[in-house]
Amino acid sequence: MATSRPLVAVLSGAGLSTDSGIPDYRGPNGLWRRDPEAEKAVTIGSYRADPAVRRKAWLLRAEAGVLDARPNPAHHALAELERAGVPLRVLTQNVDGLHQLGGVSARKVLELHGTARKTQCLGCKVVGSMADALDRVRAGEPDPACSACGGVLKPATVMFGEHLDPEVLGKARGIAAACDRMLVIGTTLRVHPAAGLVDVALAAGAEVTIVNAEPTPYDERAAAVVREPIGTAVPALVRRLVAEAGGRLSA
């Protein structure tokens, strides 16, 4: 990954997408604070064993409208980094696909926790369309089964109790070790192994900037901590990084 310009790695979490109408989990107004039972919907043991949990999970997905969400100014700003010629890699805990919709090349985005835009069968592992599954829910199927084998269907995401894909995690660690700067945006840095990517970056000498409304366990080790709203803080950071790299933003 040698480059004449500093490599910028972005580690993003749910806070980046709240301005797109997608609630976070642990924040002051997070989903789990409003409905503690909702955590079961993303916990694999409960989801696999309890049809009632699955029915609630499908209802939440249909109501949340994650497939209808659109990128916000922070997503678009990060895409501007790439267009300005700054070497960029995005390591995201988000499953909404908004980095790619916002303009970042798909090959430069690693979705650490998978994607909510697809489904996967717990039995035969076949991957399908989330949009099709939600259409079935709205048509009256409260717990749509896999159309290939009749097994339990889930989002193609990493639920609590499941392990991250070791290949994806290995690539993420390689990027964290190679980056010159890491921007940590909208994450509490309390979920591992994703949070451990900051340790990897710091150990390799990277400059870490944290943009998050709430304190994180890594604040004292960061070169800078920004508490301003993500929608304004990230575009400002991008402008500074592009200027430092000698690039230009799109008109």
C-alpha positions, 0 to 999 in steps of 0.5 A: 500500500505504499503511496506518496500521499498519506493513507487515511483509514476511516473507522465508522460507526452508527453515529455517522448514519443518524443524520440519515434517519438510522438510529444508533444503539447505545447513544443517549437516544439509542434504540436499546435505551428506548427499547431494551428488548430490541437487543434480542433482535440482533442476538443470534441465540435469541433470534434463532430460537424464538419465532417471536423475536424474529417476528419483532425483528422483521417488523422493526426492519420494515418500520425502520426503512433502512433501505430507504435511507440516503447518505448525509453530508458526512458520507458525501464528504468522505467520498470527496476525499477519494475524488480529491485523490487522497488514498482512502479506505473505509472500515465500517461497523455500519450495515446500511451501505451508505458509504457506497451510496454516498460515492465511496468506491465499493472496493474501498469499503470493508463492511466489518459487520456485513450488510443489511441490504441482503439476507442469508439463510441460517441453514443453507447459507444462500444469500438473497435480497432484503428488499424482497424479504421485506416485501414478503413481510409487508404482504403478510409473512411475519417471519419469512423463511428461506425460499431455497430450503425453508430455513430461518432467514436473517440479514447478512449481518454479524449478529451478537454471538457471531464472529466477524469474517476472519478474512474481512477482519484480517484485511481491516487490520492490515489497513489499520497497520498501514494507514498514516491517519485514522478518522474514527467517526460515530462509534463508542469504540466499545465493541471488539474486535472492531474497536481494536483496530484503533490499537493496531493503528496507534501501535503503527504510529498513525495519527488518530482523530475521534469524532463522537458525541460521547467519550470513548475509551481511546480519547486520551490516546487520540491526537484530536477529539471532536465533539461537534456534530458529525454532519459539520465536523466531518466535512470540515475535517475533509477540507483540511485533509484535502488541503494538506494533501494538495488536492481540490474538492469537487465544485 
